[in-house]
Amino acid sequence: MYEGGVRVPTMVLWPGVATARRTKALVDIIDWYPTVIEAAGAKPPPHKLDGKSLVPILKGDAESVRDIMHMDVPVYDGSRGRVELNPFFQSPASVGFRGRYKYLRNYEPDRPDELFDLKADIGESNNLAESKPEVLKEMSTSMDKWLADNEAVLPTELTEQPVKKSTKKTK
């Protein structure tokens, strides 16, 4: 959920439509499904689409398709806190992006919520949760609404998962 895992480059080749340029638009992987549907001129499916079409951005008609973006990953990555087994350990969390700010809601009781100013601190080294309570509250309220609107299933309890050690011998 940190920038090293969510901030990745995207390139699109759409001759005659998309031109080479940079954007700071908030884009999520779930946006590609509605984008391809619109780009193909296909009829959208009857179910609700999670993402937003990026066609306006690709055509140069808009700078963004949203001003806030949320993501929810309410699971462990498998190492269950064993950083020595996985230096990229991820515990259950939800994240919200708005403007220069990123809000990270951690679901483990010993991990506090985090707020970062990505414009000033791309490395996420300075947690502003205590110094910017108004931004934290606004982003937390937005997260609550988004989670409720999407009927997100949140972690209710933590369970210890035994880590199995390999019995294979290595040379």
Phi, psi and omega per residue, in radians:
M1 nan -0.091 3.100
Y2 -1.535 2.900 -2.991
E3 -1.000 -0.540 3.109
G4 -1.120 -0.328 -3.138
G5 -1.871 -0.373 -3.074
V6 -1.935 -0.302 -3.135
R7 -1.688 1.736 -3.112
V8 -2.293 2.623 3.139
P9 -1.280 2.668 3.086
T10 -2.324 2.387 3.078
M11 -2.239 2.460 -3.136
V12 -2.267 2.311 3.033
L13 -1.983 1.959 3.132
W14 -2.487 1.430 -3.048
P15 -0.898 2.334 3.130
G16 1.416 -0.110 -3.108
V17 -2.153 -1.120 -3.103
A18 -1.541 2.348 3.084
T19 -1.966 2.723 -3.124
A20 -1.148 2.164 3.077
R21 -2.951 2.919 3.075
R22 -1.798 2.622 3.061
T23 -2.480 2.689 3.069
K24 -1.892 0.356 -3.129
A25 -1.068 2.500 3.039
L26 -1.385 2.021 -3.081
V27 -2.228 2.407 3.112
D28 -2.152 2.713 -3.138
I29 -0.995 -0.531 -3.138
I30 -1.197 -0.186 3.117
D31 -1.353 -0.323 -3.053
W32 -1.236 -0.581 3.127
Y33 -1.074 -0.965 3.097
P34 -1.137 -0.473 3.108
T35 -1.158 -0.844 -3.139
V36 -1.124 -0.684 3.104
I37 -1.037 -0.853 -3.132
E38 -1.163 -0.769 -3.119
A39 -1.068 -0.602 -3.139
A40 -1.422 -0.138 -3.096
G41 1.248 0.372 -3.128
A42 -1.440 2.784 3.093
K43 -1.356 2.284 3.121
P44 -1.103 2.608 3.119
P45 -1.192 2.850 -3.109
P46 -1.266 -0.333 -3.134
H47 -1.443 2.803 3.120
K48 -1.141 2.342 3.065
L49 -1.615 2.339 -3.136
D50 -1.252 -0.675 -3.053
G51 -1.611 -3.076 3.099
K52 -2.163 2.474 3.127
S53 -1.130 2.359 3.119
L54 -1.641 0.062 -3.108
V55 -0.937 -0.756 3.107
P56 -1.024 -0.615 3.105
I57 -1.244 -0.800 -3.110
L58 -1.088 -0.594 3.123
K59 -1.422 -0.157 -3.131
G60 1.452 0.229 -3.130
D61 -1.503 -0.244 -3.108
A62 -2.612 2.666 3.069
E63 -1.503 -0.448 -3.110
S64 -2.744 2.825 3.056
V65 -1.938 0.025 3.098
R66 -2.773 2.756 3.078
D67 -1.885 -0.149 3.070
I68 -2.509 2.557 3.130
M69 -2.403 2.417 3.107
H70 -2.127 2.635 3.029
M71 -2.435 2.641 -3.126
D72 -2.373 2.163 3.088
V73 -2.308 1.450 -3.032
P74 -1.496 0.664 -3.078
V75 -2.365 2.863 3.016
Y76 -1.534 2.757 3.126
D77 -1.472 0.017 3.107
G78 1.948 -0.390 -3.101
S79 -1.571 -0.168 3.088
R80 0.799 0.965 3.042
G81 1.449 0.015 -3.102
R82 -1.542 1.383 -3.099
V83 -1.004 -0.530 3.124
E84 -1.158 -0.384 3.091
L85 -1.570 -0.454 -3.101
N86 -2.624 1.810 -3.105
P87 -1.156 -0.213 3.130
F88 -1.840 0.539 -3.125
F89 -0.832 2.345 3.083
Q90 -2.257 2.214 3.059
S91 -1.786 2.942 -3.110
P92 -0.981 2.310 -3.111
A93 -2.810 2.820 2.952
S94 -2.198 2.656 -3.090
V95 -2.390 2.550 3.078
G96 -2.299 2.455 3.101
F97 -2.094 2.334 3.037
R98 -2.660 2.112 -3.126
G99 0.969 -2.210 -3.105
R100 -1.507 -0.123 -3.018
Y101 -1.774 2.595 3.056
K102 -2.282 2.223 3.137
Y103 -1.940 2.221 3.139
L104 -2.063 2.003 3.109
R105 -1.712 1.975 3.122
N106 -1.609 2.416 -3.093
Y107 -1.695 -0.037 3.038
E108 -1.500 2.384 -3.070
P109 -1.088 -0.461 -3.114
D110 -1.609 0.102 3.119
R111 -2.042 1.971 -3.105
P112 -1.267 2.808 3.025
D113 -1.139 2.700 -3.090
E114 -2.256 2.560 3.089
L115 -2.369 2.220 -3.117
F116 -2.214 2.545 2.989
D117 -1.703 1.713 -3.036
L118 -1.193 -0.395 3.109
K119 -1.225 -0.665 -3.113
A120 -1.667 -0.320 -2.991
D121 -2.555 1.233 -3.116
I122 -1.112 -0.415 3.128
G123 -1.416 -0.032 3.107
E124 0.912 0.875 -3.122
S125 -1.768 -0.217 -3.076
N126 -2.125 1.749 3.135
N127 -1.293 2.032 -3.085
L128 -1.670 0.182 -3.061
A129 -0.952 -0.691 -3.123
E130 -1.458 -0.565 -3.076
S131 -1.506 -0.245 3.128
K132 -2.266 1.085 -3.067
P133 -1.102 -0.516 -3.140
E134 -1.201 -0.691 3.098
V135 -1.207 -0.745 3.122
L136 -1.036 -0.786 -3.129
K137 -1.132 -0.765 3.136
E138 -1.076 -0.772 -3.126
M139 -1.268 -0.589 3.084
S140 -1.160 -0.728 3.109
T141 -1.109 -0.748 3.094
S142 -1.085 -0.721 3.109
M143 -1.088 -0.788 3.127
D144 -0.986 -0.798 -3.136
K145 -1.115 -0.797 -3.125
W146 -1.095 -0.764 3.124
L147 -1.088 -0.734 3.123
A148 -1.169 -0.786 -3.139
D149 -1.052 -0.548 -3.099
N150 -1.740 0.142 3.109
E151 0.861 0.780 -3.115
A152 -1.124 2.429 3.065
V153 -1.626 2.040 -3.070
L154 -1.759 2.696 3.094
P155 -1.109 2.395 -3.134
T156 -1.881 -0.446 3.088
E157 -2.712 2.716 3.107
L158 -1.687 2.424 3.105
T159 -2.209 2.407 3.094
E160 -1.281 2.216 3.069
Q161 -1.859 2.080 3.126
P162 -1.121 2.421 3.109
V163 -1.589 2.102 -3.137
K164 -1.436 2.267 3.091
K165 -1.598 2.464 3.133
S166 -1.230 2.442 3.091
T167 -1.709 -0.019 3.141
K168 -1.283 2.442 3.100
K169 -1.592 2.429 3.106
T170 -1.892 2.645 -3.134
K171 -1.500 nan nan
